[in-house]
Amino acid sequence: MGERFYSLMFGKKHNDDLGQQLVEHLPSIWRFALALSGDPDIADDLVQATCLRAIEKQSQFDGLGSLIGWCLTICRSIWLNELRKNAKRQTSALDAVEPEKLIDHKIDIELNIFAAQVFTKVMELPEAQRAVVELVYVEGFKYSEAAKILDIPIGTIMSRLSAARKKLSELGGSKTLVGQV
Amino acid sequence: MTLSDDTLRAFLADSLSEEETQAIVNEMEADPDLERRIMALDELAAPVGSVMRGLPEDSRMERLEKIIAADHPVNDNTKPYWAVGVSIAAALVIGLLVGLSLPGGFLSLPTDQANVQTAQSNWRHEVARYQALYGKETVAHLSFTADELAAQFDRASDIMKLDFPVVALSKLPGIELLRVQVLEFDKKPIAQIVFRTSEGTPIALCAFAGGQDDKLDTAISATEQGLASVSWSGSTHEFMFIGGQDQKKLNKLAEELASLLS
Protein backbone atom coordinates (compact mmCIF):
# COMPACT_ATOMS: atom_id res chain seq x y z
CA MET A 1 0.00 0.00 0.00
CA GLY A 2 2.95 2.28 0.71
CA GLU A 3 2.52 5.98 0.29
CA ARG A 4 -1.06 5.77 -0.93
CA PHE A 5 -2.00 4.15 2.36
CA TYR A 6 -0.66 7.12 4.25
CA SER A 7 -2.25 9.55 1.88
CA LEU A 8 -2.51 13.00 3.31
CA MET A 9 -6.25 13.07 2.87
CA PHE A 10 -6.81 14.85 6.13
CA GLY A 11 -7.41 18.12 4.35
CA LYS A 12 -9.92 16.59 1.94
CA LYS A 13 -11.92 14.23 4.04
CA HIS A 14 -11.68 15.38 7.62
CA ASN A 15 -12.05 19.14 7.56
CA ASP A 16 -15.24 18.45 9.44
CA ASP A 17 -13.12 17.14 12.33
CA LEU A 18 -10.66 20.05 12.40
CA GLY A 19 -13.15 22.60 13.68
CA GLN A 20 -14.40 20.20 16.31
CA GLN A 21 -10.90 19.24 17.40
CA LEU A 22 -9.89 22.89 17.66
CA VAL A 23 -12.76 23.51 20.04
CA GLU A 24 -11.81 20.42 22.06
CA HIS A 25 -8.20 21.62 22.28
CA LEU A 26 -9.17 25.18 23.20
CA PRO A 27 -8.35 24.85 26.93
CA SER A 28 -4.87 23.53 26.14
CA ILE A 29 -4.24 26.21 23.52
CA TRP A 30 -5.47 28.87 25.94
CA ARG A 31 -3.24 27.65 28.77
CA PHE A 32 -0.23 27.72 26.47
CA ALA A 33 -1.22 31.18 25.27
CA LEU A 34 -1.43 32.31 28.90
CA ALA A 35 1.98 30.81 29.61
CA LEU A 36 3.44 32.78 26.72
CA SER A 37 1.69 36.07 27.29
CA GLY A 38 1.15 36.10 31.04
CA ASP A 39 -2.12 37.91 30.39
CA PRO A 40 -5.54 36.19 30.09
CA ASP A 41 -6.98 38.80 27.72
CA ILE A 42 -4.00 38.56 25.40
CA ALA A 43 -4.32 34.78 25.71
CA ASP A 44 -7.91 35.08 24.43
CA ASP A 45 -6.74 37.02 21.39
CA LEU A 46 -3.85 34.64 20.81
CA VAL A 47 -6.21 31.66 20.89
CA GLN A 48 -8.53 33.24 18.33
CA ALA A 49 -5.61 34.08 16.05
CA THR A 50 -4.23 30.56 16.44
CA CYS A 51 -7.53 28.92 15.50
CA LEU A 52 -7.90 31.15 12.47
CA ARG A 53 -4.35 30.46 11.33
CA ALA A 54 -4.82 26.70 11.86
CA ILE A 55 -7.89 26.75 9.63
CA GLU A 56 -6.11 28.82 6.98
CA LYS A 57 -3.09 26.51 7.03
CA GLN A 58 -4.87 23.20 7.50
CA SER A 59 -3.53 21.83 4.24
CA GLN A 60 -0.07 22.04 5.83
CA PHE A 61 -1.03 19.67 8.64
CA ASP A 62 0.08 16.26 7.43
CA GLY A 63 -2.03 14.33 9.92
CA LEU A 64 0.92 12.21 10.93
CA GLY A 65 1.67 14.05 14.14
CA SER A 66 -0.30 15.58 16.95
CA LEU A 67 -2.83 18.25 16.00
CA ILE A 68 -2.45 19.95 19.36
CA GLY A 69 1.35 20.06 18.94
CA TRP A 70 0.88 21.68 15.53
CA CYS A 71 -1.56 24.24 16.94
CA LEU A 72 0.78 25.12 19.79
CA THR A 73 3.59 25.65 17.30
CA ILE A 74 1.32 28.06 15.43
CA CYS A 75 0.41 29.78 18.70
CA ARG A 76 4.04 30.28 19.60
CA SER A 77 4.86 31.58 16.13
CA ILE A 78 2.06 34.16 16.25
CA TRP A 79 3.14 35.23 19.74
CA LEU A 80 6.80 35.66 18.79
CA ASN A 81 6.32 37.20 15.38
CA GLU A 82 3.20 39.29 15.77
CA LEU A 83 1.82 39.81 19.24
CA ARG A 84 4.66 39.95 21.68
CA LYS A 85 6.04 43.28 20.55
CA ASN A 86 2.62 44.86 20.84
CA ALA A 87 1.66 43.34 24.16
CA LYS A 88 1.34 45.78 27.03
CA ARG A 89 4.49 45.54 29.13
CA GLN A 90 3.74 44.40 32.65
CA THR A 91 6.06 45.05 35.56
CA SER A 92 4.69 41.98 37.21
CA ALA A 93 2.64 39.11 35.87
CA LEU A 94 0.40 39.56 38.91
CA ASP A 95 -0.74 42.95 37.64
CA ALA A 96 -2.60 41.25 34.81
CA VAL A 97 -3.40 37.90 36.31
CA GLU A 98 -5.57 37.66 39.38
CA PRO A 99 -5.77 34.06 40.50
CA GLU A 100 -9.22 34.33 42.03
CA LYS A 101 -10.66 35.33 38.68
CA LEU A 102 -9.28 32.33 36.84
CA ILE A 103 -9.57 29.51 39.33
CA ASP A 104 -12.79 27.54 39.50
CA HIS A 105 -14.66 28.70 42.57
CA LYS A 106 -16.65 25.51 42.75
CA ILE A 107 -13.73 23.59 44.21
CA ASP A 108 -13.02 23.25 47.90
CA ILE A 109 -11.87 26.48 49.62
CA GLU A 110 -8.64 24.99 51.03
CA LEU A 111 -7.79 23.46 47.69
CA ASN A 112 -8.66 26.80 46.14
CA ILE A 113 -6.13 28.57 48.34
CA PHE A 114 -3.51 25.99 47.44
CA ALA A 115 -4.41 26.26 43.77
CA ALA A 116 -4.05 30.04 43.96
CA GLN A 117 -0.57 29.65 45.47
CA VAL A 118 0.54 27.23 42.75
CA PHE A 119 -0.97 29.38 40.04
CA THR A 120 0.71 32.51 41.38
CA LYS A 121 4.06 30.77 41.60
CA VAL A 122 3.78 29.49 38.02
CA MET A 123 2.78 32.90 36.69
CA GLU A 124 5.75 34.47 38.50
CA LEU A 125 8.10 32.35 36.40
CA PRO A 126 9.78 33.96 33.40
CA GLU A 127 7.97 33.32 30.11
CA ALA A 128 10.51 30.76 28.90
CA GLN A 129 10.16 28.65 32.05
CA ARG A 130 6.38 29.02 32.15
CA ALA A 131 6.10 27.68 28.62
CA VAL A 132 8.09 24.56 29.49
CA VAL A 133 6.12 23.96 32.71
CA GLU A 134 2.88 24.33 30.79
CA LEU A 135 3.87 21.91 28.04
CA VAL A 136 5.45 19.25 30.27
CA TYR A 137 3.58 19.45 33.58
CA VAL A 138 0.19 20.60 32.40
CA GLU A 139 -0.30 19.26 28.89
CA GLY A 140 1.83 16.16 29.46
CA PHE A 141 4.19 16.50 26.51
CA LYS A 142 7.46 14.63 26.72
CA TYR A 143 10.63 16.69 26.97
CA SER A 144 11.46 15.84 23.34
CA GLU A 145 7.98 16.90 22.18
CA ALA A 146 8.18 20.17 24.13
CA ALA A 147 11.57 20.79 22.53
CA LYS A 148 10.02 20.46 19.06
CA ILE A 149 7.10 22.75 19.85
CA LEU A 150 9.39 25.43 21.30
CA ASP A 151 12.08 24.78 18.69
CA ILE A 152 14.86 24.51 21.29
CA PRO A 153 17.29 21.73 22.23
CA ILE A 154 16.14 19.21 24.80
CA GLY A 155 19.01 20.34 27.05
CA THR A 156 17.46 23.81 27.15
CA ILE A 157 14.12 22.27 28.09
CA MET A 158 15.79 20.53 31.02
CA SER A 159 17.66 23.62 32.21
CA ARG A 160 14.50 25.75 32.07
CA LEU A 161 12.57 23.06 33.88
CA SER A 162 15.27 22.80 36.55
CA ALA A 163 15.14 26.54 37.12
CA ALA A 164 11.34 26.44 37.32
CA ARG A 165 11.44 23.52 39.75
CA LYS A 166 13.68 25.45 42.10
CA LYS A 167 11.12 28.26 42.31
CA LEU A 168 8.09 25.96 42.46
CA SER A 169 9.69 23.94 45.24
CA GLU A 170 9.52 27.10 47.38
CA LEU A 171 5.82 26.30 47.81
CA GLY A 172 6.35 24.73 51.22
CA GLY A 173 8.75 22.17 49.78
CA SER A 174 7.93 19.64 47.07
CA LYS A 175 6.68 17.05 49.58
CA THR A 176 4.02 19.44 50.80
CA LEU A 177 3.12 20.19 47.22
CA VAL A 178 2.88 16.51 46.45
CA GLY A 179 0.81 15.92 49.57
CA GLN A 180 -1.86 18.31 48.35
CA VAL A 181 -2.90 16.06 45.44
CA MET B 1 24.83 3.66 31.17
CA THR B 2 22.96 2.41 34.22
CA LEU B 3 21.36 5.28 36.07
CA SER B 4 19.83 4.99 39.50
CA ASP B 5 16.68 6.84 40.52
CA ASP B 6 18.78 8.91 42.94
CA THR B 7 21.04 10.02 40.10
CA LEU B 8 18.05 10.93 37.96
CA ARG B 9 16.48 12.88 40.82
CA ALA B 10 19.76 14.75 41.21
CA PHE B 11 19.62 15.41 37.47
CA LEU B 12 16.14 16.88 37.84
CA ALA B 13 17.32 18.98 40.78
CA ASP B 14 20.25 20.24 38.66
CA SER B 15 22.66 18.92 41.30
CA LEU B 16 24.97 17.05 38.95
CA SER B 17 28.09 18.36 37.28
CA GLU B 18 27.82 19.87 33.83
CA GLU B 19 29.44 16.78 32.28
CA GLU B 20 27.12 14.35 34.10
CA THR B 21 24.08 16.44 33.15
CA GLN B 22 25.05 16.55 29.48
CA ALA B 23 25.72 12.81 29.48
CA ILE B 24 22.20 12.13 30.75
CA VAL B 25 20.67 14.56 28.24
CA ASN B 26 22.52 12.76 25.43
CA GLU B 27 21.37 9.41 26.74
CA MET B 28 17.80 10.64 27.05
CA GLU B 29 17.72 11.85 23.45
CA ALA B 30 18.54 8.35 22.29
CA ASP B 31 16.39 6.47 24.80
CA PRO B 32 12.67 7.30 25.08
CA ASP B 33 12.35 4.89 28.02
CA LEU B 34 14.87 6.95 29.97
CA GLU B 35 12.93 10.08 29.13
CA ARG B 36 9.74 8.50 30.43
CA ARG B 37 11.53 7.31 33.54
CA ILE B 38 12.85 10.76 34.34
CA MET B 39 9.43 12.30 33.78
CA ALA B 40 7.87 9.78 36.14
CA LEU B 41 10.35 10.75 38.88
CA ASP B 42 9.42 14.42 38.78
CA GLU B 43 7.16 14.81 41.81
CA LEU B 44 6.18 18.37 40.93
CA ALA B 45 4.52 17.45 37.67
CA ALA B 46 1.31 15.99 39.08
CA PRO B 47 0.37 18.68 41.63
CA VAL B 48 1.33 21.61 39.41
CA GLY B 49 -0.31 20.03 36.38
CA SER B 50 -3.55 19.24 38.18
CA VAL B 51 -3.90 22.82 39.43
CA MET B 52 -3.11 24.46 36.09
CA ARG B 53 -5.38 22.07 34.18
CA GLY B 54 -8.23 23.65 36.13
CA LEU B 55 -7.79 26.68 33.87
CA PRO B 56 -9.40 28.44 32.28
CA GLU B 57 -12.69 29.07 34.02
CA ASP B 58 -15.83 27.74 32.32
CA SER B 59 -17.22 31.17 31.51
CA ARG B 60 -14.09 32.11 29.57
CA MET B 61 -14.19 28.90 27.53
CA GLU B 62 -17.89 29.34 26.82
CA ARG B 63 -17.22 32.86 25.62
CA LEU B 64 -14.33 31.75 23.41
CA GLU B 65 -16.35 28.88 21.99
CA LYS B 66 -19.20 31.25 21.18
CA ILE B 67 -16.80 33.62 19.45
CA ILE B 68 -15.43 30.75 17.42
CA ALA B 69 -18.85 29.32 16.66
CA ALA B 70 -20.72 32.56 16.02
CA ASP B 71 -20.58 34.55 12.82
CA HIS B 72 -19.28 37.86 14.20
CA PRO B 73 -16.91 39.93 12.12
CA VAL B 74 -13.61 40.61 13.82
CA ASN B 75 -12.70 43.73 11.90
CA ASP B 76 -13.88 46.39 14.29
CA ASN B 77 -11.56 49.05 15.72
CA THR B 78 -11.28 47.52 19.15
CA LYS B 79 -9.72 44.35 17.83
CA PRO B 80 -5.96 43.81 17.66
CA TYR B 81 -4.28 44.73 14.40
CA TRP B 82 -3.63 41.11 13.48
CA ALA B 83 -7.35 40.25 13.32
CA VAL B 84 -8.57 39.63 9.82
CA GLY B 85 -11.88 40.49 8.28
CA VAL B 86 -13.19 36.95 8.35
CA SER B 87 -14.71 35.58 11.50
CA ILE B 88 -13.38 32.30 12.78
CA ALA B 89 -16.83 30.78 12.49
CA ALA B 90 -17.08 31.79 8.85
CA ALA B 91 -13.63 30.38 8.24
CA LEU B 92 -14.65 27.10 9.84
CA VAL B 93 -17.66 26.84 7.56
CA ILE B 94 -15.60 27.84 4.53
CA GLY B 95 -13.03 25.24 5.48
CA LEU B 96 -15.70 22.57 5.69
CA LEU B 97 -17.28 23.47 2.36
CA VAL B 98 -13.96 23.72 0.52
CA GLY B 99 -12.85 20.39 1.90
CA LEU B 100 -16.03 18.61 0.96
CA SER B 101 -16.22 20.02 -2.55
CA LEU B 102 -12.69 19.13 -3.69
CA PRO B 103 -12.57 16.86 -6.74
CA GLY B 104 -12.66 13.25 -5.72
CA GLY B 105 -14.41 13.98 -2.44
CA PHE B 106 -16.95 11.31 -1.76
CA LEU B 107 -19.21 13.40 0.42
CA SER B 108 -21.84 15.50 -1.25
CA LEU B 109 -21.74 19.23 -0.68
CA PRO B 110 -23.87 20.00 2.36
CA THR B 111 -26.61 22.54 1.82
CA ASP B 112 -26.89 23.59 5.42
CA GLN B 113 -25.26 23.33 8.81
CA ALA B 114 -27.47 20.39 9.82
CA ASN B 115 -25.94 18.21 7.12
CA VAL B 116 -22.48 19.22 8.25
CA GLN B 117 -23.27 18.22 11.82
CA THR B 118 -24.62 14.85 10.65
CA ALA B 119 -21.44 14.22 8.66
CA GLN B 120 -19.43 14.86 11.82
CA SER B 121 -21.35 12.31 13.92
CA ASN B 122 -20.18 9.20 12.15
CA TRP B 123 -19.21 5.90 13.70
CA ARG B 124 -15.52 6.75 13.74
CA HIS B 125 -16.15 9.82 15.82
CA GLU B 126 -18.13 7.79 18.35
CA VAL B 127 -15.42 5.12 18.46
CA ALA B 128 -12.84 7.82 19.13
CA ARG B 129 -14.91 9.30 21.94
CA TYR B 130 -15.28 5.84 23.49
CA GLN B 131 -11.62 4.95 23.06
CA ALA B 132 -10.58 8.24 24.64
CA LEU B 133 -12.04 6.90 27.89
CA TYR B 134 -9.52 4.07 27.93
CA GLY B 135 -6.49 4.55 30.15
CA LYS B 136 -3.62 2.24 31.03
CA GLU B 137 -5.53 1.03 34.08
CA THR B 138 -8.46 -0.01 31.88
CA VAL B 139 -6.38 -2.66 30.14
CA ALA B 140 -3.75 -3.32 32.80
CA HIS B 141 -5.46 -6.44 34.16
CA LEU B 142 -7.29 -7.71 31.09
CA SER B 143 -6.41 -11.33 30.57
CA PHE B 144 -8.26 -14.16 28.86
CA THR B 145 -7.21 -17.71 28.12
CA ALA B 146 -6.70 -18.82 24.53
CA ASP B 147 -10.03 -20.69 24.66
CA GLU B 148 -11.88 -17.66 26.02
CA LEU B 149 -10.33 -15.45 23.34
CA ALA B 150 -11.27 -17.95 20.63
CA ALA B 151 -14.87 -18.01 21.89
CA GLN B 152 -15.00 -14.19 21.86
CA PHE B 153 -13.75 -14.09 18.26
CA ASP B 154 -16.18 -16.82 17.17
CA ARG B 155 -19.07 -14.80 18.52
CA ALA B 156 -17.77 -11.54 16.99
CA SER B 157 -17.28 -13.24 13.61
CA ASP B 158 -20.87 -14.54 13.67
CA ILE B 159 -22.27 -11.12 14.49
CA MET B 160 -20.03 -9.12 12.16
CA LYS B 161 -20.10 -11.68 9.29
CA LEU B 162 -16.34 -11.20 9.15
CA ASP B 163 -13.51 -13.70 9.65
CA PHE B 164 -10.87 -12.42 12.05
CA PRO B 165 -7.32 -13.79 11.58
CA VAL B 166 -6.87 -14.40 15.32
CA VAL B 167 -3.45 -16.03 15.09
CA ALA B 168 -2.05 -13.19 13.00
CA LEU B 169 -3.66 -10.60 15.30
CA SER B 170 -2.00 -12.24 18.30
CA LYS B 171 1.42 -11.98 16.65
CA LEU B 172 1.49 -8.29 15.73
CA PRO B 173 4.82 -6.77 16.78
CA GLY B 174 4.92 -4.66 19.93
CA ILE B 175 1.27 -5.09 20.92
CA GLU B 176 -0.53 -7.79 22.86
CA LEU B 177 -4.00 -9.00 21.84
CA LEU B 178 -6.33 -8.79 24.84
CA ARG B 179 -9.96 -9.29 23.86
CA VAL B 180 -12.74 -8.56 21.40
CA GLN B 181 -16.20 -7.28 22.21
CA VAL B 182 -19.16 -6.22 20.10
CA LEU B 183 -20.56 -2.70 20.51
CA GLU B 184 -23.33 -1.03 18.57
CA PHE B 185 -23.72 2.21 16.62
CA ASP B 186 -26.88 3.25 14.84
CA LYS B 187 -28.24 -0.27 15.42
CA LYS B 188 -25.27 -1.83 13.60
CA PRO B 189 -22.56 -3.89 15.33
CA ILE B 190 -19.00 -2.67 15.84
CA ALA B 191 -16.32 -5.20 16.77
CA GLN B 192 -13.72 -3.68 19.09
CA ILE B 193 -10.46 -5.64 19.30
CA VAL B 194 -8.37 -4.37 22.19
CA PHE B 195 -4.58 -4.48 22.32
CA ARG B 196 -2.02 -3.27 24.81
CA THR B 197 1.41 -1.88 23.87
CA SER B 198 4.54 -2.80 25.77
CA GLU B 199 4.16 0.55 27.59
CA GLY B 200 0.64 -0.40 28.67
CA THR B 201 -1.13 1.96 26.25
CA PRO B 202 -4.53 0.72 25.05
CA ILE B 203 -5.07 0.50 21.27
CA ALA B 204 -8.18 -0.75 19.53
CA LEU B 205 -9.02 -2.02 16.08
CA CYS B 206 -12.69 -1.49 15.30
CA ALA B 207 -14.65 -3.02 12.44
CA PHE B 208 -18.03 -1.72 11.29
CA ALA B 209 -20.37 -2.83 8.51
CA GLY B 210 -21.08 0.72 7.40
CA GLY B 211 -22.97 2.08 4.47
CA GLN B 212 -21.87 3.91 1.35
CA ASP B 213 -21.49 7.15 3.29
CA ASP B 214 -18.78 5.58 5.45
CA LYS B 215 -16.62 4.46 2.52
CA LEU B 216 -13.16 5.97 2.23
CA ASP B 217 -11.35 6.21 -1.11
CA THR B 218 -8.05 5.86 0.66
CA ALA B 219 -6.70 5.33 4.15
CA ILE B 220 -6.54 8.30 6.45
CA SER B 221 -4.23 9.10 9.34
CA ALA B 222 -5.74 11.59 11.74
CA THR B 223 -5.81 12.60 15.36
CA GLU B 224 -9.20 11.90 16.89
CA GLN B 225 -10.01 12.95 20.45
CA GLY B 226 -6.27 13.38 21.02
CA LEU B 227 -5.52 9.82 19.88
CA ALA B 228 -3.57 8.71 16.84
CA SER B 229 -5.76 6.85 14.36
CA VAL B 230 -5.79 5.25 10.95
CA SER B 231 -9.02 4.51 9.09
CA TRP B 232 -9.60 2.56 5.93
CA SER B 233 -12.31 0.75 3.99
CA GLY B 234 -12.24 -2.95 3.21
CA SER B 235 -14.38 -4.70 0.65
CA THR B 236 -17.24 -5.31 3.09
CA HIS B 237 -16.36 -3.46 6.31
CA GLU B 238 -14.92 -0.19 7.56
CA PHE B 239 -11.93 -0.18 9.92
CA MET B 240 -10.44 2.17 12.43
CA PHE B 241 -7.23 1.56 14.38
CA ILE B 242 -6.90 4.02 17.24
CA GLY B 243 -4.94 4.63 20.43
CA GLY B 244 -1.92 6.36 21.96
CA GLN B 245 -0.07 9.28 20.41
CA ASP B 246 2.53 7.47 18.32
CA GLN B 247 1.14 8.02 14.84
CA LYS B 248 4.14 6.52 13.07
CA LYS B 249 3.90 3.30 15.03
CA LEU B 250 0.19 3.15 14.43
CA ASN B 251 0.61 3.72 10.69
CA LYS B 252 3.08 0.84 10.47
CA LEU B 253 0.80 -1.56 12.35
CA ALA B 254 -2.25 -0.40 10.41
CA GLU B 255 -0.55 -1.26 7.12
CA GLU B 256 -0.09 -4.80 8.37
CA LEU B 257 -3.68 -4.97 9.66
CA ALA B 258 -5.07 -3.71 6.39
CA SER B 259 -3.38 -6.55 4.56
CA LEU B 260 -4.94 -9.03 7.03
CA LEU B 261 -8.40 -7.45 6.95
CA SER B 262 -9.42 -6.07 3.59
HADDOCK unambig.tbl for C-alpha pairs under 7 A between the chains (distance, minus, plus):
assign (segid A and resid 5 and name CA) (segid B and resid 218 and name CA) 6.51 0.50 0.50
assign (segid A and resid 5 and name CA) (segid B and resid 219 and name CA) 5.16 0.50 0.50
assign (segid A and resid 6 and name CA) (segid B and resid 219 and name CA) 6.30 0.50 0.50
assign (segid A and resid 6 and name CA) (segid B and resid 220 and name CA) 6.39 0.50 0.50
assign (segid A and resid 6 and name CA) (segid B and resid 221 and name CA) 6.52 0.50 0.50
assign (segid A and resid 7 and name CA) (segid B and resid 218 and name CA) 6.98 0.50 0.50
assign (segid A and resid 7 and name CA) (segid B and resid 219 and name CA) 6.54 0.50 0.50
assign (segid A and resid 7 and name CA) (segid B and resid 220 and name CA) 6.39 0.50 0.50
assign (segid A and resid 8 and name CA) (segid B and resid 220 and name CA) 6.95 0.50 0.50
assign (segid A and resid 9 and name CA) (segid B and resid 220 and name CA) 5.98 0.50 0.50
assign (segid A and resid 10 and name CA) (segid B and resid 220 and name CA) 6.57 0.50 0.50
assign (segid A and resid 10 and name CA) (segid B and resid 222 and name CA) 6.58 0.50 0.50
assign (segid A and resid 11 and name CA) (segid B and resid 99 and name CA) 6.38 0.50 0.50
assign (segid A and resid 12 and name CA) (segid B and resid 99 and name CA) 4.79 0.50 0.50
assign (segid A and resid 12 and name CA) (segid B and resid 100 and name CA) 6.50 0.50 0.50
assign (segid A and resid 12 and name CA) (segid B and resid 102 and name CA) 6.77 0.50 0.50
assign (segid A and resid 12 and name CA) (segid B and resid 105 and name CA) 6.80 0.50 0.50
assign (segid A and resid 13 and name CA) (segid B and resid 99 and name CA) 6.58 0.50 0.50
assign (segid A and resid 13 and name CA) (segid B and resid 100 and name CA) 6.75 0.50 0.50
assign (segid A and resid 13 and name CA) (segid B and resid 105 and name CA) 6.95 0.50 0.50
assign (segid A and resid 15 and name CA) (segid B and resid 95 and name CA) 6.52 0.50 0.50
assign (segid A and resid 15 and name CA) (segid B and resid 96 and name CA) 5.35 0.50 0.50
assign (segid A and resid 15 and name CA) (segid B and resid 99 and name CA) 5.85 0.50 0.50
assign (segid A and resid 16 and name CA) (segid B and resid 96 and name CA) 5.59 0.50 0.50
assign (segid A and resid 16 and name CA) (segid B and resid 120 and name CA) 6.01 0.50 0.50
assign (segid A and resid 17 and name CA) (segid B and resid 120 and name CA) 6.72 0.50 0.50
assign (segid A and resid 19 and name CA) (segid B and resid 92 and name CA) 6.10 0.50 0.50
assign (segid A and resid 23 and name CA) (segid B and resid 65 and name CA) 6.75 0.50 0.50
assign (segid A and resid 27 and name CA) (segid B and resid 56 and name CA) 6.53 0.50 0.50
assign (segid A and resid 31 and name CA) (segid B and resid 55 and name CA) 6.90 0.50 0.50
assign (segid A and resid 49 and name CA) (segid B and resid 83 and name CA) 6.97 0.50 0.50
assign (segid A and resid 52 and name CA) (segid B and resid 88 and name CA) 5.61 0.50 0.50
assign (segid A and resid 55 and name CA) (segid B and resid 91 and name CA) 6.93 0.50 0.50
assign (segid A and resid 55 and name CA) (segid B and resid 92 and name CA) 6.78 0.50 0.50
assign (segid A and resid 55 and name CA) (segid B and resid 95 and name CA) 6.78 0.50 0.50
assign (segid A and resid 63 and name CA) (segid B and resid 221 and name CA) 5.70 0.50 0.50
assign (segid A and resid 63 and name CA) (segid B and resid 222 and name CA) 4.96 0.50 0.50
assign (segid A and resid 63 and name CA) (segid B and resid 223 and name CA) 6.85 0.50 0.50
assign (segid A and resid 64 and name CA) (segid B and resid 221 and name CA) 6.22 0.50 0.50
assign (segid A and resid 64 and name CA) (segid B and resid 222 and name CA) 6.73 0.50 0.50
assign (segid A and resid 64 and name CA) (segid B and resid 247 and name CA) 5.74 0.50 0.50
assign (segid A and resid 64 and name CA) (segid B and resid 248 and name CA) 6.88 0.50 0.50
assign (segid A and resid 65 and name CA) (segid B and resid 247 and name CA) 6.10 0.50 0.50
assign (segid A and resid 66 and name CA) (segid B and resid 223 and name CA) 6.46 0.50 0.50
assign (segid A and resid 67 and name CA) (segid B and resid 223 and name CA) 6.41 0.50 0.50
assign (segid A and resid 102 and name CA) (segid B and resid 55 and name CA) 6.56 0.50 0.50
assign (segid A and resid 102 and name CA) (segid B and resid 56 and name CA) 6.00 0.50 0.50
assign (segid A and resid 102 and name CA) (segid B and resid 57 and name CA) 5.49 0.50 0.50
assign (segid A and resid 103 and name CA) (segid B and resid 54 and name CA) 6.81 0.50 0.50
assign (segid A and resid 103 and name CA) (segid B and resid 55 and name CA) 6.40 0.50 0.50
assign (segid A and resid 103 and name CA) (segid B and resid 57 and name CA) 6.17 0.50 0.50
assign (segid A and resid 104 and name CA) (segid B and resid 54 and name CA) 6.87 0.50 0.50
assign (segid A and resid 104 and name CA) (segid B and resid 57 and name CA) 5.69 0.50 0.50
assign (segid A and resid 115 and name CA) (segid B and resid 51 and name CA) 5.56 0.50 0.50
assign (segid A and resid 118 and name CA) (segid B and resid 48 and name CA) 6.59 0.50 0.50
assign (segid A and resid 119 and name CA) (segid B and resid 52 and name CA) 6.67 0.50 0.50
assign (segid A and resid 137 and name CA) (segid B and resid 45 and name CA) 4.64 0.50 0.50
assign (segid A and resid 137 and name CA) (segid B and resid 46 and name CA) 6.88 0.50 0.50
assign (segid A and resid 137 and name CA) (segid B and resid 48 and name CA) 6.61 0.50 0.50
assign (segid A and resid 137 and name CA) (segid B and resid 49 and name CA) 4.83 0.50 0.50
assign (segid A and resid 138 and name CA) (segid B and resid 49 and name CA) 4.06 0.50 0.50
assign (segid A and resid 138 and name CA) (segid B and resid 52 and name CA) 6.27 0.50 0.50
assign (segid A and resid 138 and name CA) (segid B and resid 53 and name CA) 6.03 0.50 0.50
assign (segid A and resid 155 and name CA) (segid B and resid 25 and name CA) 6.13 0.50 0.50
assign (segid A and resid 162 and name CA) (segid B and resid 12 and name CA) 6.12 0.50 0.50
assign (segid A and resid 162 and name CA) (segid B and resid 13 and name CA) 6.05 0.50 0.50
assign (segid A and resid 162 and name CA) (segid B and resid 14 and name CA) 5.99 0.50 0.50
assign (segid A and resid 174 and name CA) (segid B and resid 44 and name CA) 6.51 0.50 0.50
assign (segid A and resid 177 and name CA) (segid B and resid 47 and name CA) 6.40 0.50 0.50
assign (segid A and resid 178 and name CA) (segid B and resid 43 and name CA) 6.54 0.50 0.50
assign (segid A and resid 178 and name CA) (segid B and resid 44 and name CA) 6.69 0.50 0.50
assign (segid A and resid 178 and name CA) (segid B and resid 47 and name CA) 5.85 0.50 0.50
assign (segid A and resid 181 and name CA) (segid B and resid 47 and name CA) 5.67 0.50 0.50
